[in-house]
């Protein structure tokens, strides 16, 4: 199986990569500035060019897995138009771009796995944009599962903060139980290699 992993160099991306390590599957690593290929997921043209380049290099593929997307964190009363737009343009529409632009190149019965996060269910201070975007992503996955052509599947993984990231993010998640990286990686693996579609896989500590 040929698996495109977008955001491969990030903490979650490395966890996903490790989940497929040593398997018979080929992981094609994509990043904004690193990896086998580069892409700006906010730009539909950049995403289209990514798939064209991958298709030329390795042919059609079987799965797209995303582990990236930005949102701004600020108190609701101080959020600017630019900060709202970041989450909508990057984490929300960036992932929509990855799905829509892949349709001509992904194989029959292929799959998409997107990412949201625990803030969709459990908000934190200054995280209103993240909660909004995560909920929108979950709605997109549920609806897209009903319409995708070629017997394609789509799911989403919603992890809490990873134990490997606590040194950086613990102050933003007071009282939250962190998740093991292994468990997060297995949720993505389940989505790619399983049979389900339209599912939200929650990995909370």
C-alpha angles and dihedrals in degrees: 000000000000110000123189109209113195115196091024096158096055126092095264092038092056089049091054091045090053091051089063096038114128093012127122090253124105114229115203106201119214129183141161092257105355139050136056090309134013130224143170102217091197090067115069089200092055091049091049090051090049093057092044091054093046091048091051092048103042107002126237119348138216107220142020116204121184127200101165142076134124133235131175122242118211139125112284092243091055102042111125127210089252092054093050089048093053093064093042094047099040116028097025109033092026089065092042087053091052091055100041097044092049096060097093092050108037117096125247110279091017123144146223125212118191132182134233122152148227092284088078086073104019114038124204133202111289091007101107094116092051092050092049094048094045092053090048091052091052090051091049092053094049092050097039090054087065095052110033114122128222094041088286122169130216130191138161133221117215109192130180120226111305122239087234089061100046093100087063104031108025093104090058094052106048112183094004118136109232124227128236113249089230092059092050091049091050091053090057090045090051090053094049099043100031133081104240127108136189090028131143108211108201118200107188126163 
